Every structure is written in C-alpha cells, then in structure tokens.
Amino acid sequence: MERRDKINYYLDLADVVSQRGTCLRKRYGAVIVKNDEVISTGYVGSPRGRKNCSDLGYCIRQKMHIPRGERYELCRSVHAEANAIISASRDQMIHSTLYLSGREMDTGEYVKNANCCSMCKRMIINAGIDRVIVRDSDDEYRVIEVSSWIDDDDSLSGTFGY
C-alpha cells in the first residue's frame, strides 16, 4: 500500500476542514502545521454568534457582482487563514506552514489560481508563518514562501483582486 505524501495529507485535512464553511461562493479550509503537528485549523464563516450567508440564503458580494479579491469589508465571513491564525498562539506559528484548500461552491472544483487575499497575507506575515501551500488539484499544489510577499509587496501596485 502506498502512503499519501505529507503535503497532500495536510492539504486533504484542509479540504475536509473546508466542509464546515458557510460561504455561498467559495469553500476554503486552512491547516497550520509546525514540526509535523497540526497547530490549528480554520474555515470560512461569520464571526461567532452572527448569521452566516448560508443561514441568510444570500451573499451581499455576490448580489453586488463584486469580483474575487475585492471589497472584503462587505463580506460577512472571516477567512479560513484568519480563523486558523486566531486559534493559535504566535509562538506556535513562528516558522510554521499553512496549508490551504479552496473549492468553488457551484461546481465543487478546486479554486483556480487560489491565493490568500491581501488582508490574510498581512496576517500570515505577522503570525510568523514561513510558507503557504495551496492546493491546485487532488495531487498538485504550489509552495509560496511568505518572504516573497514581503520582497514583492503587491500592496504598492494598487492592483485589485488576485
């Protein structure tokens, strides 16, 4: 029997975590791992006690035709990466890896060219996480060194979306 490689194992966990998500557009799950131990998990959902888009039956960003990567201040949800960071202490996250898996709600397919939004990038940098691994298919993924987000600061370009 062939064992699943560790990177895809943690991405599989992130995909399972995403199933708790309440967003009507995308389903993301995040898992933070350090020294081969899961530190925390997070999925997309409204702050505790507030109604989720899945409860309301609509997404305000979808109603307003807001493109991916823009106007997150209108979103009811906290992103998967942010929820995972909130659930861990900074000393646990320093030099850790965040695994991210996202699926389209309407098709169930993996989000093409998935990436962290600008707000989550800033939180990941400050949390001390070293790398983000993003799932592209059942077996393919991209490894992003967080230091590249510092060296190539896309917030200076004024470009929206991702």
Rosetta blueprint (number, residue, H / E / L):
1 M L
2 E L
3 R L
4 R L
5 D L
6 K H
7 I H
8 N H
9 Y H
10 Y H
11 L H
12 D H
13 L H
14 A H
15 D H
16 V H
17 V H
18 S H
19 Q L
20 R L
21 G L
22 T L
23 C L
24 L L
25 R L
26 K E
27 R E
28 Y E
29 G E
30 A E
31 V E
32 I E
33 V E
34 K E
35 N L
36 D L
37 E E
38 V E
39 I E
40 S E
41 T E
42 G E
43 Y E
44 V L
45 G E
46 S L
47 P L
48 R L
49 G L
50 R L
51 K L
52 N L
53 C H
54 S H
55 D H
56 L H
57 G L
58 Y L
59 C L
60 I H
61 R H
62 Q H
63 K H
64 M L
65 H L
66 I L
67 P L
68 R L
69 G L
70 E L
71 R L
72 Y H
73 E H
74 L H
75 C L
76 R L
77 S L
78 V E
79 H L
80 A H
81 E H
82 A H
83 N H
84 A H
85 I H
86 I H
87 S L
88 A L
89 S L
90 R H
91 D H
92 Q H
93 M H
94 I L
95 H L
96 S L
97 T E
98 L E
99 Y E
100 L E
101 S E
102 G E
103 R E
104 E E
105 M L
106 D L
107 T L
108 G L
109 E L
110 Y E
111 V L
112 K L
113 N L
114 A L
115 N L
116 C L
117 C L
118 S H
119 M H
120 C H
121 K H
122 R H
123 M H
124 I H
125 I H
126 N H
127 A H
128 G L
129 I L
130 D L
131 R E
132 V E
133 I E
134 V E
135 R E
136 D L
137 S L
138 D L
139 D L
140 E L
141 Y E
142 R E
143 V E
144 I E
145 E E
146 V L
147 S H
148 S H
149 W H
150 I H
151 D H
152 D L
153 D L
154 D H
155 S H
156 L H
157 S L
158 G L
159 T L
160 F L
161 G L
162 Y L
